[in-house]
Amino acid sequence: MEQFASNLKKRAAELGISNSEAGRRAGLSERRYGNYIADRREPDLATVVRIAKVLQTTPDRLLSFGDETEAEPIAQQRIRAAIGVLSPDDLETVAIMVEALASKRHAGGG
């Protein structure tokens, strides 16, 4: 499962989050997630699915069974990954900010 460990580290880096943050978001202890990224242990299927969700990818991609290309730009993937840890109030603030930026861009202001 060396490729799985490598894919975990690579995907977290692509999203701009630390390995410990990825593990925390997946509800795993730092030690347990550390075992996966160090290729000392293999997670069960439910854990792979949970980690894939946090890393905004698929279990197939983490396990190197799928297509390596991502259809969605990395910035959107990073935003989608971060959304999972925001409160409803924080999400509302983010939505307002994104809408304001989009409106400004559409109006030719930037």
MOPAC internal coordinates of N, CA, C and O (Angstrom, degrees):
PM7 1SCF
backbone

  N    0.0000 0     0.00 0     0.00 0    0    0    0
  C    1.4523 1     0.00 0     0.00 0    1    0    0
  C    1.5339 1   110.75 1     0.00 0    2    1    0
  O    1.2310 1   120.53 1  -159.53 1    3    2    1
  N    1.3263 1   116.58 1    20.47 1    3    2    1
  C    1.4643 1   119.96 1   179.68 1    5    3    2
  C    1.5268 1   111.38 1   -56.99 1    6    5    3
  O    1.2310 1   120.59 1   142.44 1    7    6    5
  N    1.3249 1   116.49 1   -37.56 1    7    6    5
  C    1.4615 1   119.71 1   179.31 1    9    7    6
  C    1.5269 1   111.10 1   -65.18 1   10    9    7
  O    1.2310 1   120.14 1   143.40 1   11   10    9
  N    1.3253 1   117.35 1   -36.60 1   11   10    9
  C    1.4578 1   121.46 1   177.31 1   13   11   10
  C    1.5222 1   110.04 1   -60.83 1   14   13   11
  O    1.2310 1   120.09 1   132.75 1   15   14   13
  N    1.3243 1   117.43 1   -47.25 1   15   14   13
  C    1.4623 1   121.66 1   178.99 1   17   15   14
  C    1.5267 1   110.60 1   -59.31 1   18   17   15
  O    1.2310 1   120.65 1   135.75 1   19   18   17
  N    1.3046 1   116.37 1   -44.25 1   19   18   17
  C    1.4656 1   121.14 1   178.53 1   21   19   18
  C    1.5233 1   111.40 1   -63.18 1   22   21   19
  O    1.2310 1   120.80 1   137.85 1   23   22   21
  N    1.3187 1   116.07 1   -42.15 1   23   22   21
  C    1.4680 1   120.48 1   179.99 1   25   23   22
  C    1.5275 1   111.92 1   -65.54 1   26   25   23
  O    1.2310 1   120.13 1   143.66 1   27   26   25
  N    1.3339 1   117.35 1   -36.34 1   27   26   25
  C    1.4659 1   120.40 1   177.05 1   29   27   26
  C    1.5218 1   110.12 1   -60.48 1   30   29   27
  O    1.2310 1   120.76 1   130.42 1   31   30   29
  N    1.3184 1   116.15 1   -49.58 1   31   30   29
  C    1.4685 1   120.93 1  -178.13 1   33   31   30
  C    1.5243 1   110.95 1   -64.21 1   34   33   31
  O    1.2310 1   120.85 1   136.55 1   35   34   33
  N    1.3217 1   115.98 1   -43.45 1   35   34   33
  C    1.4671 1   120.54 1  -178.77 1   37   35   34
  C    1.5237 1   110.88 1   -63.27 1   38   37   35
  O    1.2310 1   120.71 1   135.34 1   39   38   37
  N    1.3158 1   116.24 1   -44.66 1   39   38   37
  C    1.4653 1   119.85 1  -176.61 1   41   39   38
  C    1.5252 1   111.65 1   -67.03 1   42   41   39
  O    1.2310 1   119.92 1   138.53 1   43   42   41
  N    1.3214 1   117.76 1   -41.47 1   43   42   41
  C    1.4637 1   120.39 1   177.11 1   45   43   42
  C    1.5264 1   109.84 1   -61.08 1   46   45   43
  O    1.2310 1   120.34 1   137.57 1   47   46   45
  N    1.3168 1   116.96 1   -42.43 1   47   46   45
  C    1.4710 1   120.84 1   179.01 1   49   47   46
  C    1.5241 1   110.58 1   -62.78 1   50   49   47
  O    1.2310 1   120.13 1   138.51 1   51   50   49
  N    1.3380 1   117.36 1   -41.49 1   51   50   49
  C    1.4660 1   120.58 1   178.13 1   53   51   50
  C    1.5253 1   111.56 1   -59.72 1   54   53   51
  O    1.2310 1   120.87 1   144.76 1   55   54   53
  N    1.3197 1   115.94 1   -35.24 1   55   54   53
  C    1.4642 1   120.69 1  -178.96 1   57   55   54
  C    1.5278 1   112.38 1   -85.68 1   58   57   55
  O    1.2310 1   120.74 1   175.17 1   59   58   57
  N    1.3193 1   116.19 1    -4.83 1   59   58   57
  C    1.4558 1   120.18 1   178.29 1   61   59   58
  C    1.5142 1   113.95 1    73.98 1   62   61   59
  O    1.2310 1   120.55 1  -151.63 1   63   62   61
  N    1.3387 1   116.56 1    28.37 1   63   62   61
  C    1.4610 1   120.34 1   177.79 1   65   63   62
  C    1.5223 1   109.19 1  -121.63 1   66   65   63
  O    1.2310 1   120.94 1   -25.88 1   67   66   65
  N    1.3136 1   115.80 1   154.12 1   67   66   65
  C    1.4620 1   120.06 1   178.41 1   69   67   66
  C    1.5234 1   109.85 1   -76.24 1   70   69   67
  O    1.2310 1   121.34 1   -16.83 1   71   70   69
  N    1.3188 1   115.04 1   163.17 1   71   70   69
  C    1.4616 1   119.08 1   176.03 1   73   71   70
  C    1.5169 1   110.63 1   -63.51 1   74   73   71
  O    1.2310 1   120.20 1   141.55 1   75   74   73
  N    1.3254 1   117.21 1   -38.45 1   75   74   73
  C    1.4668 1   119.01 1   179.95 1   77   75   74
  C    1.5262 1   110.93 1   -66.28 1   78   77   75
  O    1.2310 1   120.19 1   144.90 1   79   78   77
  N    1.3394 1   117.24 1   -35.10 1   79   78   77
  C    1.4694 1   120.43 1   177.28 1   81   79   78
  C    1.5290 1   110.46 1   -67.74 1   82   81   79
  O    1.2310 1   120.51 1   139.95 1   83   82   81
  N    1.3224 1   116.63 1   -40.05 1   83   82   81
  C    1.4664 1   120.01 1   177.63 1   85   83   82
  C    1.5276 1   110.11 1   -60.88 1   86   85   83
  O    1.2310 1   120.57 1   135.28 1   87   86   85
  N    1.3158 1   116.52 1   -44.72 1   87   86   85
  C    1.4617 1   120.39 1   178.16 1   89   87   86
  C    1.5155 1   112.06 1   -62.89 1   90   89   87
  O    1.2310 1   120.64 1   137.31 1   91   90   89
  N    1.3311 1   116.37 1   -42.69 1   91   90   89
  C    1.4660 1   120.72 1   179.66 1   93   91   90
  C    1.5158 1   110.77 1   -61.53 1   94   93   91
  O    1.2310 1   120.79 1   135.12 1   95   94   93
  N    1.3423 1   116.09 1   -44.88 1   95   94   93
  C    1.4618 1   119.90 1   179.64 1   97   95   94
  C    1.5238 1   111.83 1   -63.25 1   98   97   95
  O    1.2310 1   120.52 1   151.06 1   99   98   97
  N    1.3181 1   116.61 1   -28.94 1   99   98   97
  C    1.4684 1   120.97 1   178.48 1  101   99   98
  C    1.5241 1   111.76 1   -84.56 1  102  101   99
  O    1.2310 1   120.46 1   178.79 1  103  102  101
  N    1.3301 1   116.73 1    -1.21 1  103  102  101
  C    1.4579 1   120.56 1   179.01 1  105  103  102
  C    1.5187 1   113.71 1    77.66 1  106  105  103
  O    1.2310 1   120.64 1  -153.99 1  107  106  105
  N    1.3320 1   116.38 1    26.01 1  107  106  105
  C    1.4630 1   121.08 1  -178.32 1  109  107  106
  C    1.5169 1   110.33 1  -110.95 1  110  109  107
  O    1.2310 1   120.78 1   -31.27 1  111  110  109
  N    1.3106 1   116.11 1   148.73 1  111  110  109
  C    1.4621 1   119.40 1   176.05 1  113  111  110
  C    1.5309 1   108.60 1   -67.47 1  114  113  111
  O    1.2310 1   121.26 1   -23.70 1  115  114  113
  N    1.3272 1   115.19 1   156.30 1  115  114  113
  C    1.4612 1   119.71 1   179.27 1  117  115  114
  C    1.5312 1   110.46 1   -60.67 1  118  117  115
  O    1.2310 1   120.69 1   142.34 1  119  118  117
  N    1.3100 1   116.29 1   -37.66 1  119  118  117
  C    1.4638 1   120.15 1   179.90 1  121  119  118
  C    1.5303 1   111.58 1   -65.40 1  122  121  119
  O    1.2310 1   120.99 1   134.44 1  123  122  121
  N    1.3300 1   115.72 1   -45.56 1  123  122  121
  C    1.4690 1   119.70 1  -178.74 1  125  123  122
  C    1.5271 1   110.52 1   -63.28 1  126  125  123
  O    1.2310 1   120.47 1   132.20 1  127  126  125
  N    1.3352 1   116.70 1   -47.80 1  127  126  125
  C    1.4631 1   119.33 1   179.71 1  129  127  126
  C    1.5301 1   110.02 1   -64.63 1  130  129  127
  O    1.2310 1   120.77 1   142.55 1  131  130  129
  N    1.3320 1   116.14 1   -37.45 1  131  130  129
  C    1.4572 1   120.49 1   177.40 1  133  131  130
  C    1.5162 1   112.56 1   -59.00 1  134  133  131
  O    1.2310 1   120.44 1   144.60 1  135  134  133
  N    1.3307 1   116.77 1   -35.40 1  135  134  133
  C    1.4657 1   120.43 1   176.12 1  137  135  134
  C    1.5187 1   111.40 1   -63.93 1  138  137  135
  O    1.2310 1   120.36 1   145.37 1  139  138  137
  N    1.3224 1   116.91 1   -34.63 1  139  138  137
  C    1.4635 1   119.99 1   179.55 1  141  139  138
  C    1.5231 1   110.95 1   -72.67 1  142  141  139
  O    1.2310 1   120.08 1   136.74 1  143  142  141
  N    1.3247 1   117.45 1   -43.26 1  143  142  141
  C    1.4732 1   118.81 1  -177.60 1  145  143  142
  C    1.5275 1   112.31 1   -75.82 1  146  145  143
  O    1.2310 1   120.47 1   161.44 1  147  146  145
  N    1.3340 1   116.70 1   -18.56 1  147  146  145
  C    1.4595 1   120.43 1   175.89 1  149  147  146
  C    1.5357 1   111.56 1   -92.84 1  150  149  147
  O    1.2310 1   120.52 1  -179.27 1  151  150  149
  N    1.3289 1   116.60 1     0.73 1  151  150  149
  C    1.4649 1   122.85 1   179.44 1  153  151  150
  C    1.5298 1   112.45 1    61.91 1  154  153  151
  O    1.2310 1   120.82 1  -145.77 1  155  154  153
  N    1.3482 1   116.03 1    34.23 1  155  154  153
  C    1.4637 1   120.56 1   176.85 1  157  155  154
  C    1.5238 1   112.00 1   -93.74 1  158  157  155
  O    1.2310 1   120.58 1   154.82 1  159  158  157
  N    1.3167 1   116.50 1   -25.18 1  159  158  157
  C    1.4653 1   121.94 1  -179.64 1  161  159  158
  C    1.5206 1   109.22 1  -140.27 1  162  161  159
  O    1.2310 1   121.62 1   -20.26 1  163  162  161
  N    1.3368 1   114.51 1   159.74 1  163  162  161
  C    1.4596 1   121.09 1   177.08 1  165  163  162
  C    1.5286 1   108.80 1  -114.84 1  166  165  163
  O    1.2310 1   120.47 1   -46.71 1  167  166  165
  N    1.3288 1   116.71 1   133.29 1  167  166  165
  C    1.4679 1   119.11 1   179.04 1  169  167  166
  C    1.5204 1   111.39 1   -78.53 1  170  169  167
  O    1.2310 1   121.25 1   -20.88 1  171  170  169
  N    1.3306 1   115.21 1   159.12 1  171  170  169
  C    1.4608 1   119.20 1   173.36 1  173  171  170
  C    1.5364 1   108.43 1   -76.90 1  174  173  171
  O    1.2310 1   120.79 1    -9.38 1  175  174  173
  N    1.3129 1   116.09 1   170.62 1  175  174  173
  C    1.4606 1   121.01 1  -175.53 1  177  175  174
  C    1.5262 1   112.43 1   -59.88 1  178  177  175
  O    1.2310 1   119.97 1   137.82 1  179  178  177
  N    1.3185 1   117.67 1   -42.18 1  179  178  177
  C    1.4641 1   120.29 1  -179.77 1  181  179  178
  C    1.5179 1   110.90 1   -61.00 1  182  181  179
  O    1.2310 1   119.97 1   142.20 1  183  182  181
  N    1.3173 1   117.66 1   -37.80 1  183  182  181
  C    1.4573 1   121.55 1   178.99 1  185  183  182
  C    1.5233 1   110.99 1   -70.01 1  186  185  183
  O    1.2310 1   120.18 1   140.04 1  187  186  185
  N    1.3325 1   117.25 1   -39.96 1  187  186  185
  C    1.4661 1   120.54 1   176.57 1  189  187  186
  C    1.5262 1   109.97 1   -59.79 1  190  189  187
  O    1.2310 1   120.35 1   136.55 1  191  190  189
  N    1.3124 1   116.94 1   -43.45 1  191  190  189
  C    1.4685 1   121.45 1   179.19 1  193  191  190
  C    1.5274 1   110.38 1   -62.55 1  194  193  191
  O    1.2310 1   120.44 1   135.48 1  195  194  193
  N    1.3231 1   116.77 1   -44.52 1  195  194  193
  C    1.4658 1   121.06 1   179.77 1  197  195  194
  C    1.5293 1   111.08 1   -62.64 1  198  197  195
  O    1.2310 1   120.12 1   136.36 1  199  198  197
  N    1.3207 1   117.37 1   -43.64 1  199  198  197
  C    1.4644 1   121.50 1   178.66 1  201  199  198
  C    1.5252 1   110.17 1   -64.80 1  202  201  199
  O    1.2310 1   120.23 1   137.24 1  203  202  201
  N    1.3227 1   117.16 1   -42.76 1  203  202  201
  C    1.4716 1   120.73 1   179.50 1  205  203  202
  C    1.5205 1   110.87 1   -59.86 1  206  205  203
  O    1.2310 1   120.50 1   139.03 1  207  206  205
  N    1.3080 1   116.64 1   -40.97 1  207  206  205
  C    1.4642 1   120.52 1   178.99 1  209  207  206
  C    1.5278 1   110.51 1   -61.72 1  210  209  207
  O    1.2310 1   120.45 1   133.92 1  211  210  209
  N    1.3086 1   116.74 1   -46.08 1  211  210  209
  C    1.4666 1   121.48 1   178.98 1  213  211  210
  C    1.5309 1   110.95 1   -61.89 1  214  213  211
  O    1.2310 1   120.60 1   140.97 1  215  214  213
  N    1.3195 1   116.46 1   -39.03 1  215  214  213
  C    1.4585 1   121.07 1  -178.06 1  217  215  214
  C    1.5296 1   113.19 1   -88.26 1  218  217  215
  O    1.2310 1   120.87 1  -171.25 1  219  218  217
  N    1.3343 1   115.94 1     8.75 1  219  218  217
  C    1.4640 1   121.46 1   176.65 1  221  219  218
  C    1.5297 1   112.17 1    50.94 1  222  221  219
  O    1.2310 1   121.74 1  -128.81 1  223  222  221
  N    1.3230 1   114.28 1    51.19 1  223  222  221
  C    1.4506 1   121.13 1   176.88 1  225  223  222
  C    1.5230 1   107.35 1  -146.34 1  226  225  223
  O    1.2310 1   120.24 1    11.69 1  227  226  225
  N    1.2968 1   117.15 1  -168.31 1  227  226  225
  C    1.4585 1   121.05 1   179.88 1  229  227  226
  C    1.5245 1   110.13 1  -113.02 1  230  229  227
  O    1.2310 1   120.49 1   -24.04 1  231  230  229
  N    1.3282 1   116.67 1   155.96 1  231  230  229
  C    1.4635 1   118.75 1   173.92 1  233  231  230
  C    1.5318 1   111.71 1   -56.81 1  234  233  231
  O    1.2310 1   120.37 1   142.05 1  235  234  233
  N    1.3311 1   116.90 1   -37.95 1  235  234  233
  C    1.4597 1   120.41 1   178.84 1  237  235  234
  C    1.5237 1   111.84 1   -58.23 1  238  237  235
  O    1.2310 1   120.60 1   136.77 1  239  238  237
  N    1.3178 1   116.45 1   -43.23 1  239  238  237
  C    1.4673 1   119.48 1  -179.77 1  241  239  238
  C    1.5243 1   111.16 1   -68.14 1  242  241  239
  O    1.2310 1   120.42 1   139.51 1  243  242  241
  N    1.3276 1   116.80 1   -40.49 1  243  242  241
  C    1.4630 1   118.94 1   177.98 1  245  243  242
  C    1.5205 1   111.42 1   -63.61 1  246  245  243
  O    1.2310 1   120.92 1   144.47 1  247  246  245
  N    1.3265 1   115.85 1   -35.53 1  247  246  245
  C    1.4588 1   120.97 1  -179.40 1  249  247  246
  C    1.5298 1   112.58 1   -89.37 1  250  249  247
  O    1.2310 1   120.62 1  -176.31 1  251  250  249
  N    1.3453 1   116.42 1     3.69 1  251  250  249
  C    1.4661 1   123.97 1   179.24 1  253  251  250
  C    1.5177 1   113.46 1    64.90 1  254  253  251
  O    1.2310 1   121.03 1  -145.23 1  255  254  253
  N    1.3333 1   115.64 1    34.77 1  255  254  253
  C    1.4544 1   120.02 1   175.89 1  257  255  254
  C    1.5180 1   112.26 1  -101.15 1  258  257  255
  O    1.2310 1   119.96 1   168.92 1  259  258  257
  N    1.3227 1   117.68 1   -11.08 1  259  258  257
  C    1.4518 1   120.61 1  -172.94 1  261  259  258
  C    1.5087 1   113.57 1  -113.75 1  262  261  259
  O    1.2310 1   121.91 1    -0.03 1  263  262  261
  N    1.3060 1   113.95 1   179.97 1  263  262  261
  C    1.4495 1   123.07 1   177.10 1  265  263  262
  C    1.5230 1   108.98 1   -63.16 1  266  265  263
  O    1.2310 1   120.20 1   -43.14 1  267  266  265
  N    1.3048 1   117.22 1   136.86 1  267  266  265
  C    1.4595 1   121.91 1  -177.89 1  269  267  266
  C    1.5206 1   113.26 1   -78.68 1  270  269  267
  O    1.2310 1   119.80 1   163.60 1  271  270  269
  N    1.3071 1   117.99 1   -16.40 1  271  270  269
  C    1.4618 1   119.77 1  -176.03 1  273  271  270
  C    1.5213 1   110.81 1   -82.45 1  274  273  271
  O    1.2310 1   121.17 1   -34.31 1  275  274  273
  N    1.3044 1   115.36 1   145.69 1  275  274  273
  C    1.4572 1   122.73 1   177.58 1  277  275  274
  C    1.5250 1   107.41 1  -110.61 1  278  277  275
  O    1.2310 1   119.92 1   -49.88 1  279  278  277
  N    1.3230 1   117.75 1   130.12 1  279  278  277
  C    1.4604 1   121.56 1  -178.61 1  281  279  278
  C    1.5264 1   111.20 1   -75.69 1  282  281  279
  O    1.2310 1   120.21 1   145.80 1  283  282  281
  N    1.3016 1   117.21 1   -34.20 1  283  282  281
  C    1.4554 1   122.09 1  -175.78 1  285  283  282
  C    1.5301 1   109.74 1   -89.28 1  286  285  283
  O    1.2310 1   119.56 1   -43.40 1  287  286  285
  N    1.3296 1   118.45 1   136.60 1  287  286  285
  C    1.4671 1   120.24 1   178.07 1  289  287  286
  C    1.5239 1   111.48 1   -57.68 1  290  289  287
  O    1.2310 1   120.75 1   -31.18 1  291  290  289
  N    1.3220 1   116.17 1   148.82 1  291  290  289
  C    1.4569 1   121.14 1  -175.09 1  293  291  290
  C    1.5249 1   112.18 1   -59.97 1  294  293  291
  O    1.2310 1   119.48 1   144.95 1  295  294  293
  N    1.3153 1   118.60 1   -35.05 1  295  294  293
  C    1.4691 1   120.22 1   178.53 1  297  295  294
  C    1.5249 1   110.59 1   -60.86 1  298  297  295
  O    1.2310 1   120.17 1   138.12 1  299  298  297
  N    1.3161 1   117.28 1   -41.88 1  299  298  297
  C    1.4646 1   120.34 1   177.86 1  301  299  298
  C    1.5290 1   110.82 1   -66.04 1  302  301  299
  O    1.2310 1   120.22 1   142.62 1  303  302  301
  N    1.3098 1   117.18 1   -37.38 1  303  302  301
  C    1.4553 1   120.85 1   178.28 1  305  303  302
  C    1.5243 1   110.11 1   -65.37 1  306  305  303
  O    1.2310 1   120.29 1   140.00 1  307  306  305
  N    1.3280 1   117.05 1   -40.00 1  307  306  305
  C    1.4644 1   120.60 1   178.42 1  309  307  306
  C    1.5257 1   110.86 1   -63.38 1  310  309  307
  O    1.2310 1   120.72 1   137.08 1  311  310  309
  N    1.3230 1   116.22 1   -42.92 1  311  310  309
  C    1.4687 1   120.46 1   178.84 1  313  311  310
  C    1.5231 1   109.98 1   -63.24 1  314  313  311
  O    1.2310 1   120.57 1   133.50 1  315  314  313
  N    1.3158 1   116.52 1   -46.50 1  315  314  313
  C    1.4705 1   121.17 1  -179.04 1  317  315  314
  C    1.5355 1   110.53 1   -61.19 1  318  317  315
  O    1.2310 1   120.13 1   141.73 1  319  318  317
  N    1.3200 1   117.35 1   -38.27 1  319  318  317
  C    1.4606 1   120.72 1   179.81 1  321  319  318
  C    1.5257 1   111.14 1   -67.93 1  322  321  319
  O    1.2310 1   120.11 1   142.89 1  323  322  321
  N    1.3277 1   117.39 1   -37.11 1  323  322  321
  C    1.4641 1   121.43 1  -178.57 1  325  323  322
  C    1.5241 1   112.47 1   -74.68 1  326  325  323
  O    1.2310 1   120.19 1   152.02 1  327  326  325
  N    1.3067 1   117.25 1   -27.98 1  327  326  325
  C    1.4632 1   121.78 1  -177.47 1  329  327  326
  C    1.5273 1   111.47 1   -56.85 1  330  329  327
  O    1.2310 1   120.34 1   144.21 1  331  330  329
  N    1.3078 1   116.96 1   -35.79 1  331  330  329
  C    1.4618 1   120.97 1  -176.27 1  333  331  330
  C    1.5096 1   115.57 1   -60.36 1  334  333  331
  O    1.2310 1   119.88 1   162.03 1  335  334  333
  N    1.3259 1   117.83 1   -17.97 1  335  334  333
  C    1.4614 1   119.47 1  -178.13 1  337  335  334
  C    1.5227 1   112.84 1  -108.65 1  338  337  335
  O    1.2310 1   120.11 1  -175.72 1  339  338  337
  N    1.3273 1   117.40 1     4.28 1  339  338  337
  C    1.4642 1   121.14 1  -178.93 1  341  339  338
  C    1.5270 1   111.48 1   -90.33 1  342  341  339
  O    1.2310 1   121.24 1   -32.08 1  343  342  341
  N    1.3153 1   115.23 1   147.92 1  343  342  341
  C    1.4629 1   121.18 1   175.78 1  345  343  342
  C    1.5224 1   109.16 1   -76.93 1  346  345  343
  O    1.2310 1   119.48 1   -16.30 1  347  346  345
  N    1.3241 1   118.60 1   163.70 1  347  346  345
  C    1.4698 1   120.65 1   176.60 1  349  347  346
  C    1.5328 1   112.62 1   -56.33 1  350  349  347
  O    1.2310 1   120.05 1   141.34 1  351  350  349
  N    1.3212 1   117.51 1   -38.66 1  351  350  349
  C    1.4711 1   120.26 1   178.07 1  353  351  350
  C    1.5272 1   111.05 1   -65.29 1  354  353  351
  O    1.2310 1   120.69 1   138.30 1  355  354  353
  N    1.3343 1   116.29 1   -41.70 1  355  354  353
  C    1.4579 1   120.08 1   177.54 1  357  355  354
  C    1.5291 1   111.00 1   -63.63 1  358  357  355
  O    1.2310 1   120.77 1   139.69 1  359  358  357
  N    1.3299 1   116.14 1   -40.31 1  359  358  357
  C    1.4624 1   119.96 1   178.79 1  361  359  358
  C    1.5246 1   111.44 1   -62.52 1  362  361  359
  O    1.2310 1   120.58 1   140.36 1  363  362  361
  N    1.3229 1   116.49 1   -39.64 1  363  362  361
  C    1.4638 1   120.51 1   177.56 1  365  363  362
  C    1.5256 1   110.30 1   -62.33 1  366  365  363
  O    1.2310 1   120.17 1   136.73 1  367  366  365
  N    1.3197 1   117.28 1   -43.27 1  367  366  365
  C    1.4658 1   121.59 1   178.31 1  369  367  366
  C    1.5213 1   110.76 1   -61.89 1  370  369  367
  O    1.2310 1   120.51 1   135.31 1  371  370  369
  N    1.3214 1   116.63 1   -44.69 1  371  370  369
  C    1.4638 1   120.87 1   179.13 1  373  371  370
  C    1.5300 1   109.96 1   -62.36 1  374  373  371
  O    1.2310 1   119.94 1   136.60 1  375  374  373
  N    1.3240 1   117.72 1   -43.40 1  375  374  373
  C    1.4701 1   121.35 1   179.81 1  377  375  374
  C    1.5225 1   110.58 1   -59.98 1  378  377  375
  O    1.2310 1   119.99 1   136.78 1  379  378  377
  N    1.3171 1   117.63 1   -43.22 1  379  378  377
  C    1.4623 1   121.56 1   179.31 1  381  379  378
  C    1.5291 1   110.17 1   -63.30 1  382  381  379
  O    1.2310 1   120.60 1   137.23 1  383  382  381
  N    1.3228 1   116.47 1   -42.77 1  383  382  381
  C    1.4635 1   120.47 1  -179.81 1  385  383  382
  C    1.5305 1   111.62 1   -64.15 1  386  385  383
  O    1.2310 1   120.67 1   136.19 1  387  386  385
  N    1.3208 1   116.33 1   -43.81 1  387  386  385
  C    1.4630 1   120.57 1  -179.25 1  389  387  386
  C    1.5293 1   110.55 1   -66.32 1  390  389  387
  O    1.2310 1   120.72 1   137.17 1  391  390  389
  N    1.3232 1   116.23 1   -42.83 1  391  390  389
  C    1.4700 1   119.98 1   178.03 1  393  391  390
  C    1.5285 1   111.09 1   -62.04 1  394  393  391
  O    1.2310 1   120.17 1   139.58 1  395  394  393
  N    1.3409 1   117.27 1   -40.42 1  395  394  393
  C    1.4685 1   120.49 1   178.99 1  397  395  394
  C    1.5184 1   110.53 1   -65.05 1  398  397  395
  O    1.2310 1   120.07 1   137.83 1  399  398  397
  N    1.3115 1   117.47 1   -42.17 1  399  398  397
  C    1.4649 1   121.40 1   178.38 1  401  399  398
  C    1.5234 1   110.93 1   -64.44 1  402  401  399
  O    1.2310 1   120.50 1   135.81 1  403  402  401
  N    1.3194 1   116.65 1   -44.19 1  403  402  401
  C    1.4609 1   120.75 1   179.04 1  405  403  402
  C    1.5344 1   111.20 1   -62.98 1  406  405  403
  O    1.2310 1   120.66 1   139.49 1  407  406  405
  N    1.3110 1   116.34 1   -40.51 1  407  406  405
  C    1.4669 1   121.14 1   179.02 1  409  407  406
  C    1.5207 1   110.74 1   -64.39 1  410  409  407
  O    1.2310 1   121.07 1   138.92 1  411  410  409
  N    1.3356 1   115.56 1   -41.08 1  411  410  409
  C    1.4689 1   120.30 1   179.46 1  413  411  410
  C    1.5388 1   109.99 1   -64.98 1  414  413  411
  O    1.2310 1   120.38 1   136.26 1  415  414  413
  N    1.3086 1   116.89 1   -43.74 1  415  414  413
  C    1.4812 1   121.35 1   179.25 1  417  415  414
  C    1.5196 1   110.88 1   -63.81 1  418  417  415
  O    1.2310 1   120.63 1   138.03 1  419  418  417
  N    1.3219 1   116.41 1   -41.97 1  419  418  417
  C    1.4628 1   121.68 1  -178.85 1  421  419  418
  C    1.5371 1   110.69 1   -65.37 1  422  421  419
  O    1.2310 1   120.85 1   144.31 1  423  422  421
  N    1.3170 1   115.99 1   -35.69 1  423  422  421
  C    1.4657 1   120.67 1  -179.13 1  425  423  422
  C    1.5331 1   111.59 1   -80.12 1  426  425  423
  O    1.2310 1   120.46 1   178.86 1  427  426  425
  N    1.3322 1   116.72 1    -1.14 1  427  426  425
  C    1.4586 1   120.33 1   178.06 1  429  427  426
  C    1.5123 1   113.56 1    83.31 1  430  429  427
  O    1.2310 1   120.86 1  -160.24 1  431  430  429
  N    1.3087 1   115.96 1    19.76 1  431  430  429
  C    1.4576 1   118.91 1  -176.87 1  433  431  430
  C    1.5089 1   114.54 1   -92.47 1  434  433  431
  O    1.2310 1   118.84 1  -165.24 1  435  434  433
  N    1.3035 1   119.82 1    14.76 1  435  434  433
  C    1.4443 1   115.55 1   178.91 1  437  435  434
  C    1.4450 1   113.17 1   173.45 1  438  437  435
  O    1.2310 1   120.10 1   180.00 1  439  438  437

